[in-house]
């Protein structure tokens, strides 16, 4: 499968799953919170698609519990999601969906907090513009 075809297929799967979350999901673990589909990676042969999800957590919620509930909801709805993808995208074989958490947002916030604690001054603040 050509690399550009994998990219198009990834985007179409992402659109299909997002539409399912908006219109077709009935599981309260998926409908009661904001969930972003941050990316989809399709294997070269198109047999598997790894879907990266990122649920939004409130400050008073336990992140690990929320993450496990959302993953459980996606795994529970895996058949319906695969059927939706199959209807939306005309393929000979619909890829098996694998759901994983995307922790890049948390990692980015962690790096930002570390950078804020460092005492680094910009050249503009020092007045040393050249």
C-alpha positions as CSV (number, residue, x, y, z in Angstrom):
1,X,0.0,0.0,0.0
2,X,1.5,3.3,-1.0
3,X,2.4,5.8,1.8
4,X,0.0,8.5,0.5
5,X,-2.8,6.0,0.4
6,X,-2.1,5.1,4.1
7,X,-2.3,8.7,5.0
8,X,-5.7,9.2,3.2
9,X,-7.0,6.0,4.7
10,X,-5.9,7.2,8.2
11,X,-7.7,10.5,7.7
12,X,-10.9,8.9,6.5
13,X,-10.9,6.5,9.5
14,X,-10.4,9.4,11.8
15,X,-13.4,11.3,10.2
16,X,-15.6,8.2,10.4
17,X,-14.8,7.5,14.1
18,X,-15.3,11.2,15.0
19,X,-18.7,11.2,13.2
20,X,-19.6,8.1,15.1
21,X,-18.8,9.8,18.4
22,X,-21.0,12.7,17.5
23,X,-23.9,10.9,16.0
24,X,-23.9,7.2,16.8
25,X,-22.3,6.5,20.1
26,X,-24.7,5.4,22.8
27,X,-22.2,4.4,25.5
28,X,-22.1,7.1,28.3
29,X,-18.4,6.5,28.7
30,X,-18.0,8.0,25.2
31,X,-20.8,10.5,25.1
32,X,-20.4,12.1,28.5
33,X,-17.1,13.8,27.8
34,X,-15.0,15.5,25.1
35,X,-12.8,13.0,23.3
36,X,-10.4,13.9,20.6
37,X,-9.2,11.4,18.0
38,X,-5.6,12.7,17.7
39,X,-4.4,10.3,15.0
40,X,-4.7,7.0,13.2
41,X,-1.8,4.8,12.1
42,X,-2.6,2.1,9.5
43,X,-0.3,-0.8,8.9
44,X,1.3,-1.2,5.5
45,X,-1.1,-4.0,4.5
46,X,-4.1,-2.2,5.9
47,X,-5.1,-5.0,8.3
48,X,-4.7,-2.9,11.5
49,X,-5.4,0.7,12.4
50,X,-4.2,2.1,15.7
51,X,-6.5,4.9,16.8
52,X,-5.0,7.4,19.3
53,X,-7.6,9.0,21.6
54,X,-7.3,11.8,24.1
55,X,-10.1,12.4,26.5
56,X,-10.4,15.7,28.3
57,X,-10.4,15.4,32.1
58,X,-11.6,17.9,34.6
59,X,-9.2,19.0,37.3
60,X,-11.1,17.1,40.1
61,X,-11.3,13.8,38.1
62,X,-8.9,10.9,38.5
63,X,-7.1,10.8,35.1
64,X,-6.3,7.1,35.2
65,X,-9.9,6.2,35.9
66,X,-11.2,8.4,33.1
67,X,-8.6,7.0,30.7
68,X,-9.5,3.4,31.6
69,X,-13.2,4.1,31.3
70,X,-12.8,5.7,27.8
71,X,-10.6,2.9,26.6
72,X,-13.1,0.3,27.9
73,X,-15.9,2.2,26.1
74,X,-14.0,2.2,22.8
75,X,-13.2,-1.5,23.1
76,X,-16.8,-2.2,23.9
77,X,-17.9,-0.3,20.8
78,X,-15.2,-1.7,18.6
79,X,-17.6,-3.8,16.4
80,X,-20.0,-0.9,15.8
81,X,-17.0,1.4,15.0
82,X,-15.6,-1.0,12.5
83,X,-19.0,-1.4,10.9
84,X,-19.3,2.4,10.7
85,X,-15.8,2.6,9.1
86,X,-16.8,-0.1,6.7
87,X,-19.9,1.8,5.6
88,X,-18.1,5.1,5.3
89,X,-15.1,3.9,3.4
90,X,-15.4,1.4,0.6
91,X,-12.6,-1.1,1.2
92,X,-12.2,-4.8,0.4
93,X,-11.0,-5.4,4.0
94,X,-11.8,-3.1,6.9
95,X,-8.8,-2.8,9.3
96,X,-9.0,-4.2,12.8
97,X,-9.2,-1.2,15.2
98,X,-6.8,-0.9,18.1
99,X,-7.4,1.9,20.6
100,X,-4.6,3.6,22.5
101,X,-4.3,6.7,24.7
102,X,-2.4,9.7,23.3
103,X,-0.5,11.2,26.2
104,X,1.3,13.8,24.1
105,X,-0.8,16.6,25.5
106,X,0.0,15.7,29.1
107,X,3.7,15.3,28.1
108,X,3.6,18.8,26.5
109,X,2.1,20.3,29.7
110,X,4.7,18.5,31.8
111,X,7.5,20.0,29.6
112,X,6.0,23.4,29.8
113,X,5.9,23.3,33.6
114,X,9.5,22.3,33.7
115,X,10.5,25.1,31.4
116,X,8.5,27.6,33.5
117,X,10.6,26.5,36.6
118,X,13.9,27.2,34.8
119,X,15.3,30.7,35.1
120,X,16.0,31.4,31.5
121,X,15.9,35.0,30.3
122,X,15.3,35.9,26.7
123,X,17.7,38.2,24.8
124,X,14.9,40.7,24.5
125,X,14.4,41.0,28.2
126,X,18.1,41.7,28.8
127,X,18.2,44.4,26.1
128,X,21.1,42.6,24.3
129,X,19.6,42.7,20.8
130,X,22.3,42.7,18.1
